[in-house]
Amino acid sequence: MVLLAEQDRSRWDAQQLAEGAAVLADADRLRTGPPGDYLLQARLTACHSLAASYPVTDWRAVVGLYDQLLVRRPSPVLRLNGAVALGERDGPQVMLAELDVDPLERSHLWHAARAEALHRLGQREAAAAALDRALTLAPGEADRRLLELRRQSR
């Protein structure tokens, strides 16, 4: 498992990315009403996959897409993902505040996201505690390995 921010985008298939972008453009052109969930999700994927690097991702667009999805079908997972995107756009303090609006105490991903925000804020002990909690909740070996590597690198 490799985090999106750490992936080597030069290894991604440029032809498939271009094909996906063309299909998305066609879907946008052909739609007659407001975009549905699948189109919004495809736009999210395009924001990530077409950005030259993680830092230059259009976080404004990503946050806006999560906002639209949350209006259509609110869910804790969408809120979590939206909080992470908000943090990339507006900083770790905003991310942490947004994560704490709707705590997902039983989610390893929620604790891992909190750990990242706390780490960026320089709160090392709190970040380590959040990662430890994420480790206890991780459902599989790949998740645990990734979290353990994060813990060791901090």
Summary of the structure (lengths in Angstrom):
residues: 154
radius of gyration: 16.8
end to end distance: 18.3
largest distance: 51.7
contacts: 420
relative contact order: 0.08
helix: 74%
strand: 0%
